[in-house]
Amino acid sequence: MSDNNNDIPGVPVTRRLPKTPIKEIGGRKLKPATLMMGHGYDPKLSEGSLKAPIFLTSTFAFESAAAGKHFFEGITGKRPGGTDGLVYSRFNGPNQEILEDRLSIWDEAEDALSFSSGMTAISVLMLTYCSAGDVIVHSGPLYAASEGFVAKVLSKFGVTYLDFPAGATREELDTLLDKAKAMAAKQGGKVAMIYLESPANPTNALVDIEAVCDARNAVLGEDGPPIAIDNTFLGPLWQRPLNNGADIVVYSLTKYVGGHSDLVAGSLAGAKKWMDPVRALRNTMGGICDPNTAWMLMRSLETVELRMERAGQNAAKVCEFLAQHPKVEGLGYLGMISDTRQQDIFDRHCSGAGSTFSVFIKGGEAESFRFLDSLRIAKLAVSLGGTETLVSLPAAMTHLSVPDERKAQLGITDNLVRISVGVEDPDDLIADFDQALAAV
């Protein structure tokens, strides 16, 4: 919830922000890294505490009966604009609202919502915009749970889907959306959403967001379905999808934003017209992240730029070593793109190569297992974006549930090892990868 200055007769308005939040000094717009230190929080409202306390409460006392009615008019939609105050912890809370204000800054979004996990954010988003007979168009590959939710869960309620490869061209996208439009009409529904993941998990394949936006506008109209994108691999530092035509940005905050492998959370960001319907369903279903997790994420946002920059530098150095190693068949690293189409997308959409990439070990599952089991510093675990280096074999772990034919189609092979480089000393990491490869 942003600044509340609309005083209503007889209704005390709850404020937790300064009347005029500081976003610029002397005409200079402050950078996100600076705003993370205090935006959305006024120490005067919490006994002068420099950092926001953790507000562990299930409900909030109203200053008057009129205030309670006014707030619930906003919550229930009887009055546009949402609530002007704190009501109940399933709806909102101080820690969550401060977090959401700060998340919106990174993507230059009008609004943001926090959730108990990335998959909760994705599920509530899709349930908000999809009805029986509708079609979802999505890129591939997706995180296995995202793809599974579309194919296995939404299908129970009459929602179908079409997918396209990450590097699809404008012409291919036009053709696909025409097909989706015809399919939806036949089913008595609509094209409800275009859902992207870029870079894709685990191949790092990039989607041309601008081409998707142009195709949507041409085939379905500018007032057509929202374009949502999972920006977990590069966001919020190295890619700002809203600037390239996306409407909604999706994050697993568990990864880089949280950054310490000690919490699970997710978020959405975009214009209020897209966020308000999602907020309404979140109010009903729950799924908002808890106050303690929100507080930890506020802490993590203060260092996200530092952590991601260090990890990115480490990844570049590690990949220089891996690219020359005789037991490495290839790399899926955005700093070493060989495909002209993918390089063009990277140049237009991204400002950094990130620190999560795939390495193809010569051999198959047995050789990959030997490599993984021989590592001493890097940890064998799923997830990514933490301070420590994590490695996994998607085909046997995170994407095990994906049918073999689909994995082959998406390039998720038995020798694709996903590596998320952390902030350790890069030469120590190289030594660890070197000795592990020697064991293959």
C-alpha positions in Angstrom: 0.0 0.0 0.0 1.5 3.3 -1.0 1.1 6.7 0.6 -2.4 7.4 2.0 -3.1 11.1 1.9 -6.8 11.0 0.9 -8.3 12.0 4.3 -11.9 11.0 4.6 -14.2 12.8 7.1 -14.7 10.6 10.1 -12.3 7.9 8.9 -8.8 8.0 10.3 -6.3 6.9 7.6 -3.6 4.6 8.6 -0.2 5.9 7.5 3.1 4.0 7.6 4.9 6.1 5.0 6.1 9.7 5.2 3.6 12.0 3.6 6.1 12.5 0.8 8.3 9.5 0.3 11.8 10.6 -0.8 12.5 9.3 -4.3 14.7 12.1 -5.6 17.2 14.7 -4.3 18.1 17.9 -6.1 16.3 16.7 -9.2 18.3 13.4 -9.2 16.1 10.3 -9.3 17.4 7.9 -6.6 18.5 4.4 -7.7 16.8 1.3 -6.3 19.9 0.3 -4.3 19.5 3.6 -2.3 15.7 3.3 -1.9 16.0 -0.2 -0.5 17.4 1.3 2.7 14.2 3.0 3.8 11.5 3.4 1.1 8.0 2.5 2.4 8.9 2.8 6.1 8.7 5.7 8.5 10.6 5.1 11.8 8.4 7.7 13.5 5.5 5.2 13.3 7.5 2.5 15.1 9.1 4.1 18.1 12.0 5.4 16.0 13.2 1.9 15.1 15.7 2.2 12.3 14.6 -1.0 10.7 10.9 -2.0 10.5 9.9 -4.4 13.3 8.3 -7.7 12.5 4.5 -7.3 12.9 3.4 -10.7 14.3 -0.4 -10.2 14.5 -3.4 -11.8 12.8 -5.6 -8.7 12.9 -5.5 -4.9 13.3 -7.5 -2.7 15.5 -9.7 -0.1 13.7 -9.6 3.5 15.0 -13.4 3.7 14.5 -16.3 1.7 13.2 -16.4 4.1 10.2 -12.8 3.2 9.5 -13.6 -0.5 9.6 -16.5 -0.1 7.2 -14.4 2.0 4.8 -11.5 -0.5 4.8 -13.8 -3.4 4.1 -15.5 -1.5 1.3 -12.1 -1.4 -0.3 -11.3 -5.1 0.4 -14.6 -6.4 -0.9 -14.5 -4.2 -4.0 -17.6 -2.1 -3.1 -15.3 0.9 -3.4 -12.6 1.1 -6.1 -9.0 1.5 -5.1 -8.6 -1.2 -2.5 -8.2 -0.8 1.2 -6.7 2.4 2.8 -5.5 0.6 5.9 -4.5 -2.5 7.7 -7.3 -5.1 8.2 -6.4 -8.7 8.5 -3.1 -10.6 7.9 -4.6 -12.7 5.1 -5.1 -9.4 3.2 -2.2 -7.2 4.1 0.3 -6.3 6.8 3.0 -3.7 7.4 6.0 -5.9 6.5 4.4 -7.3 3.4 3.3 -3.8 2.2 6.8 -2.3 2.7 8.3 -5.3 0.8 5.8 -4.9 -2.0 6.6 -1.2 -2.3 10.3 -1.9 -2.6 9.8 -4.8 -5.1 7.8 -2.5 -7.4 10.8 -0.1 -7.5 13.1 -2.5 -9.2 10.9 -3.2 -12.1 9.5 0.3 -12.3 6.0 -1.2 -11.7 2.9 0.5 -10.4 2.1 -2.2 -7.9 3.5 -5.5 -6.5 2.1 -8.5 -4.6 4.0 -10.9 -2.3 3.2 -14.6 -1.9 4.2 -17.6 0.2 6.1 -19.1 -2.8 6.8 -18.6 -6.4 4.4 -21.3 -7.4 1.7 -19.7 -5.2 2.2 -16.5 -7.2 2.0 -18.3 -10.5 -1.0 -20.4 -9.5 -3.1 -17.5 -8.2 -2.1 -15.4 -11.3 -3.3 -18.1 -13.7 -6.5 -18.9 -11.7 -7.3 -15.2 -11.7 -7.3 -14.8 -15.5 -8.3 -18.3 -16.8 -11.8 -19.7 -17.1 -13.2 -22.9 -18.7 -12.7 -22.9 -22.4 -9.8 -20.5 -22.3 -6.3 -21.1 -23.8 -3.0 -20.2 -22.3 -0.1 -19.7 -24.7 3.3 -20.3 -23.1 7.0 -20.5 -24.0 9.1 -23.6 -23.4 10.8 -24.8 -21.4 9.1 -23.7 -18.2 10.0 -24.6 -14.7 8.5 -28.1 -14.4 6.0 -27.2 -11.7 4.7 -24.2 -13.8 4.3 -26.4 -16.9 2.7 -29.1 -14.8 0.2 -26.7 -13.3 -0.9 -25.6 -16.8 -1.0 -29.1 -18.3 -2.3 -31.2 -15.3 -4.2 -28.9 -13.0 -5.8 -26.2 -15.1 -6.8 -28.8 -17.7 -9.1 -30.3 -15.1 -11.2 -27.1 -15.3 -11.3 -26.9 -19.1 -8.3 -24.7 -19.7 -6.1 -25.8 -22.7 -2.7 -24.5 -23.8 -0.4 -24.1 -26.8 3.4 -23.7 -26.3 6.2 -22.4 -28.5 10.0 -22.7 -28.3 11.8 -19.8 -26.5 13.5 -18.4 -29.6 10.3 -18.3 -31.7 10.2 -15.5 -34.4 7.5 -12.9 -34.9 6.1 -14.8 -37.8 6.0 -18.1 -35.8 4.3 -16.2 -32.9 1.7 -14.7 -35.2 0.8 -18.1 -36.5 0.6 -19.6 -33.1 -1.6 -16.9 -31.7 -3.9 -17.2 -34.7 -4.2 -20.9 -33.9 -4.8 -20.1 -30.2 -7.5 -17.6 -31.0 -9.3 -20.1 -33.2 -9.0 -22.8 -30.6 -10.4 -20.6 -27.9 -13.3 -19.5 -30.1 -14.2 -23.2 -30.8 -14.1 -23.9 -27.0 -16.2 -20.9 -26.2 -13.4 -19.1 -24.4 -10.6 -16.7 -25.0 -6.8 -16.5 -25.1 -6.5 -15.8 -21.4 -2.7 -15.2 -20.9 0.6 -15.4 -22.7 3.1 -16.8 -20.1 6.8 -16.6 -20.6 9.9 -17.8 -18.8 13.1 -16.1 -20.0 15.8 -17.1 -19.5 14.2 -20.6 -19.4 14.9 -23.1 -16.7 17.2 -24.9 -17.1 18.5 -24.2 -20.7 18.9 -20.4 -20.4 17.0 -20.0 -23.7 15.7 -16.4 -24.2 12.3 -15.3 -25.3 11.9 -12.3 -27.6 9.5 -10.3 -25.3 9.2 -7.5 -27.8 8.2 -9.9 -30.6 5.6 -11.5 -28.3 4.2 -8.1 -27.4 4.0 -7.1 -31.1 2.3 -10.4 -32.0 -0.2 -10.1 -29.2 -1.1 -6.6 -30.3 -1.5 -7.6 -33.9 -3.4 -10.8 -33.5 -5.3 -10.3 -30.2 -5.4 -6.5 -29.9 -3.6 -4.1 -27.6 -6.3 -4.7 -25.0 -5.7 -8.5 -25.3 -4.5 -10.9 -22.6 -1.7 -10.0 -20.3 1.8 -11.1 -21.0 3.4 -12.5 -17.8 7.0 -13.5 -17.5 9.0 -15.4 -15.0 12.1 -13.2 -14.6 13.7 -15.2 -11.7 17.0 -16.0 -13.5 18.0 -12.4 -14.3 15.8 -10.2 -12.2 15.6 -7.8 -10.7 19.1 -6.6 -11.8 19.8 -7.7 -15.3 16.4 -7.7 -17.0 13.4 -5.4 -16.8 10.7 -7.1 -18.8 8.1 -4.4 -18.3 10.3 -2.1 -20.4 10.2 -4.6 -23.3 6.4 -5.1 -23.4 5.5 -7.5 -20.7 2.6 -6.7 -18.4 3.3 -8.8 -15.3 6.7 -9.8 -13.9 6.9 -13.1 -11.8 9.6 -14.0 -9.3 10.5 -16.8 -7.1 11.9 -14.5 -4.4 13.4 -17.7 -2.9 16.2 -17.3 -5.4 18.3 -14.1 -6.0 16.1 -11.7 -4.1 16.1 -13.8 -1.0 19.5 -14.9 -1.9 20.6 -16.8 1.2 18.7 -20.2 0.7 16.8 -19.6 4.0 13.3 -18.7 2.8 10.6 -19.5 0.3 8.5 -16.7 -1.3 7.2 -15.3 -4.6 5.9 -12.1 -6.1 4.1 -10.4 -9.0 4.6 -6.9 -10.2 2.8 -4.8 -12.9 0.1 -2.1 -13.4 -2.7 -1.9 -10.9 -5.2 -3.0 -13.5 -3.5 -6.3 -13.7 -2.6 -6.6 -10.0 -6.0 -5.7 -8.5 -7.9 -8.9 -9.7 -5.0 -11.0 -8.4 -5.0 -9.3 -5.1 -8.8 -10.0 -4.8 -8.2 -13.7 -5.3 -5.2 -13.7 -3.0 -7.5 -12.1 -0.3 -9.9 -15.0 -0.7 -7.4 -17.9 -1.0 -4.6 -16.6 1.3 -1.1 -17.2 0.1 0.4 -13.9 1.1 3.9 -14.3 2.5 4.2 -14.2 6.3 5.6 -11.2 8.2 8.9 -12.8 9.1 9.6 -13.8 5.5 8.7 -10.3 4.3 11.1 -8.9 6.9 13.9 -11.2 5.7 13.3 -10.2 2.1 13.5 -6.5 3.0 16.9 -7.3 4.5 18.0 -9.2 1.4 16.9 -6.4 -1.0 19.5 -4.1 0.6 22.3 -6.3 -0.8 20.7 -7.9 -3.9 22.7 -5.7 -6.3 26.0 -6.5 -4.5 25.4 -10.2 -4.3 24.2 -10.6 -7.9 27.1 -8.5 -9.3 29.7 -10.6 -7.4 28.0 -13.9 -8.5 27.9 -12.7 -12.1 31.6 -11.9 -12.1 32.3 -15.3 -10.6 30.2 -17.1 -13.2 32.0 -15.3 -16.0 35.4 -16.5 -14.7 34.2 -20.1 -14.0 32.7 -20.3 -17.5 35.9 -19.2 -19.1 37.5 -22.3 -17.5 34.7 -24.7 -18.2 34.5 -23.7 -21.9 38.1 -24.9 -22.4 37.8 -28.1 -20.5 38.1 -31.3 -22.6 35.3 -33.1 -20.6 32.8 -30.3 -21.2 30.7 -30.7 -24.3 29.1 -27.2 -24.2 27.8 -24.4 -22.1 24.4 -22.7 -21.9 25.7 -19.4 -20.6 24.4 -16.0 -21.6 27.9 -14.6 -21.7 28.9 -17.0 -24.4 26.0 -17.2 -26.9 26.7 -18.8 -30.2 23.2 -18.4 -31.8 22.7 -15.1 -33.7 19.0 -14.9 -32.8 19.6 -15.5 -29.1 22.4 -12.9 -29.1 20.1 -10.3 -30.6 17.4 -11.0 -27.9 20.1 -10.7 -25.2 21.4 -7.4 -26.6 17.9 -5.9 -26.6 16.6 -7.3 -23.3 19.4 -8.0 -20.9 22.1 -6.0 -19.2 24.1 -8.9 -17.7 24.6 -12.7 -18.3 23.6 -13.8 -14.8 25.2 -16.5 -12.7 23.0 -19.5 -13.4 23.9 -21.6 -16.5 24.0 -25.1 -17.8 27.1 -27.2 -18.5 27.0 -30.3 -20.7 29.3 -33.0 -19.4 30.7 -35.4 -22.0 28.7 -38.6 -21.5 25.4 -39.2 -19.9 23.7 -39.6 -16.5 26.5 -41.8 -15.1 29.2 -39.2 -15.9 27.1 -36.4 -14.7 26.4 -38.2 -11.4 30.2 -38.8 -11.0 30.8 -35.1 -11.5 28.2 -34.1 -9.0 29.2 -36.6 -6.4 32.8 -35.5 -6.6 32.2 -31.8 -5.8 33.6 -30.5 -2.5 32.7 -26.8 -2.3 29.6 -26.6 -4.6 26.5 -28.1 -2.9 24.4 -30.7 -4.6 20.9 -29.2 -4.2 18.0 -27.7 -6.2 17.2 -24.0 -6.3 19.6 -21.2 -7.3 20.5 -17.6 -6.6 21.9 -18.2 -3.2 25.2 -17.0 -1.7 26.6 -20.5 -2.1 27.2 -22.4 -5.4 24.5 -25.0 -6.1 24.5 -27.8 -8.7 21.8 -30.2 -9.9 20.9 -32.5 -12.7 17.5 -31.2 -13.9 16.6 -34.3 -16.0 16.9 -36.5 -12.8 15.7 -33.9 -10.3 13.6 -30.8 -10.9 12.4 -31.9 -14.4 12.1 -35.6 -13.6 8.3 -35.5 -13.9 8.5 -34.1 -17.5 7.9 -36.8 -20.0 11.1 -38.0 -21.7 9.8 -37.0 -25.2 9.2 -33.5 -23.9 12.6 -33.3 -22.2 14.3 -34.3 -25.5 12.2 -31.7 -27.4 13.3 -29.0 -24.9 17.0 -30.0 -24.8 16.9 -31.2 -21.2 19.4 -34.0 -21.5 20.9 -36.5 -19.1 24.2 -34.6 -19.3 22.9 -31.1 -18.6 24.1 -30.0 -15.2 22.6 -26.7 -13.9 25.1 -24.5 -12.0 24.2 -21.5 -9.9 27.4 -19.8 -9.0 27.6 -18.1 -5.6 29.8 -15.5 -4.0 32.7 -17.7 -3.0 36.3 -17.1 -4.3 36.1 -17.9 -8.0 39.5 -19.6 -8.1 38.4 -22.0 -5.3 35.3 -22.8 -7.4 37.4 -23.5 -10.5 39.6 -25.8 -8.4 36.6 -27.7 -7.2 35.1 -28.1 -10.7 38.5 -29.1 -12.1 38.9 -32.0 -9.6 35.3 -33.1 -10.0 35.7 -33.2 -13.8 38.9 -35.2 -13.3 36.8 -37.9 -11.6 34.5 -38.3 -14.6 
